[in-house]
Amino acid sequence: MATVIAFDFGLKRTGVAVGNTLTGSASPECTLLSQDQKPDWQGISRLFEIWKPEQLVVGMPTELDGSENPLKKRIERFCNQLNGRYSLPVDQENEQFTSIEAAGRLKQLRQSGRKKKVSKEEVDKIAASIILENWMTRQGYR
């Protein structure tokens, strides 16, 4: 069994989810706010102290036409920094349409009686959990 933390990296916000390879489950954890377009390393370190992950997963956007996404180099740098700072393996998972799926899940909650307005922070952390769910499925944990 391993604890896995997944990130939906963005220049303003980074959604975070936590999962477990034994159960194949993933749960939205939080959304960290970037500081001058840089990751919240203190927030990430606090999460690592709490969850003690053994594996990290970062969403990597792909374009439908095969062109390179403008964030690709920034996300690759984030992956390298995670590995360098924490000495943990970092996998990348396709994040295409995860924010749309996350917004759809939240819309369903609203239709079933939820009164709270959907925030970008909620979408980001749910997108991270979808990234992690997809990674777990691809790895055979789900």
C-alpha positions in Angstrom: 0.0 0.0 0.0 1.3 3.5 -0.9 -0.1 7.0 -0.4 0.0 9.0 -3.5 -0.4 12.8 -3.9 -1.6 14.2 -7.2 -1.4 17.8 -8.4 -3.4 19.8 -11.0 -0.7 22.4 -11.4 -1.6 26.0 -12.4 0.2 29.4 -12.4 -2.5 30.8 -9.9 -3.7 27.7 -8.1 -2.7 24.0 -7.8 -5.3 21.5 -6.9 -4.2 18.6 -4.7 -5.7 15.1 -4.1 -4.6 12.2 -2.0 -5.0 8.6 -2.8 -4.2 5.1 -1.6 -3.1 2.3 -3.9 -4.6 -0.4 -1.7 -8.1 0.9 -2.1 -7.5 2.6 -5.5 -9.3 5.6 -4.1 -8.6 9.3 -4.5 -10.0 12.3 -2.6 -9.7 16.0 -3.2 -7.5 17.5 -0.5 -7.1 21.2 -1.0 -6.1 23.9 -3.5 -2.8 25.8 -2.9 -2.5 29.3 -4.1 0.7 30.2 -6.1 2.9 33.0 -5.0 4.1 35.1 -8.0 3.3 32.1 -10.3 5.5 29.9 -8.1 4.2 26.8 -6.2 3.4 27.1 -2.6 6.3 24.9 -1.4 5.5 25.5 2.3 2.0 24.2 1.7 3.3 21.2 -0.3 5.8 20.4 2.5 3.0 20.5 5.1 0.9 18.1 3.1 3.9 15.7 2.8 4.4 15.8 6.5 0.8 14.9 7.1 0.4 12.2 4.3 3.9 10.9 3.9 3.4 10.0 0.2 5.5 7.5 -1.6 4.5 8.5 -5.1 3.6 11.8 -6.8 1.4 12.3 -9.9 1.2 15.6 -11.8 -1.4 16.3 -14.5 0.1 17.1 -17.9 -2.1 18.8 -20.5 -2.2 17.5 -24.0 -3.7 19.4 -27.0 -6.1 17.7 -29.3 -4.2 18.7 -32.3 -0.9 17.3 -30.9 0.7 20.7 -30.4 2.6 21.5 -27.2 0.6 23.1 -24.4 2.0 26.4 -23.3 2.2 25.1 -19.7 4.1 22.0 -20.5 7.6 23.3 -19.7 6.4 24.9 -16.5 4.8 21.6 -15.4 7.9 19.6 -16.3 9.9 22.1 -14.2 7.4 21.6 -11.3 7.9 17.8 -11.7 11.6 18.1 -11.5 11.4 20.4 -8.5 9.2 18.0 -6.7 11.6 15.1 -7.3 14.6 17.2 -6.4 13.1 18.6 -3.1 11.4 15.4 -1.9 13.3 12.6 -3.6 10.0 10.9 -4.5 9.1 9.4 -7.9 6.9 11.7 -10.0 4.7 10.3 -12.7 2.7 12.4 -15.2 -0.9 11.7 -16.1 -2.9 13.2 -19.0 -5.1 15.8 -17.5 -7.1 16.6 -20.7 -10.7 17.5 -19.8 -10.3 16.9 -16.0 -11.4 20.4 -15.1 -14.5 20.0 -17.3 -15.3 16.7 -15.7 -14.7 18.2 -12.2 -17.1 21.1 -13.0 -19.6 18.6 -14.2 -19.4 16.6 -10.9 -19.9 19.8 -9.0 -22.8 20.8 -11.2 -24.5 17.5 -10.4 -24.1 18.3 -6.6 -25.8 21.6 -7.2 -28.6 20.0 -9.0 -29.1 17.6 -6.1 -29.7 20.5 -3.7 -26.3 21.9 -2.9 -26.6 25.7 -2.4 -23.0 26.7 -2.4 -21.6 28.3 -5.6 -18.9 26.3 -7.3 -15.5 27.9 -6.9 -12.4 27.5 -9.0 -10.6 26.1 -6.0 -13.1 23.3 -5.7 -12.8 22.5 -9.4 -8.9 22.4 -9.1 -8.9 19.9 -6.3 -11.5 17.7 -7.8 -9.6 17.8 -11.1 -6.5 16.6 -9.1 -8.6 13.7 -7.8 -9.7 12.8 -11.3 -6.0 12.9 -12.5 -5.2 10.5 -9.6 -8.2 8.2 -10.3 -7.1 8.0 -14.0 -3.5 7.3 -13.0 -4.6 4.5 -10.5 -6.7 3.0 -13.2 -3.8 3.0 -15.7 -1.6 1.5 -13.0 -4.1 -1.3 -12.3 -5.0 -0.1 -8.7 -8.7 0.4 -9.6 
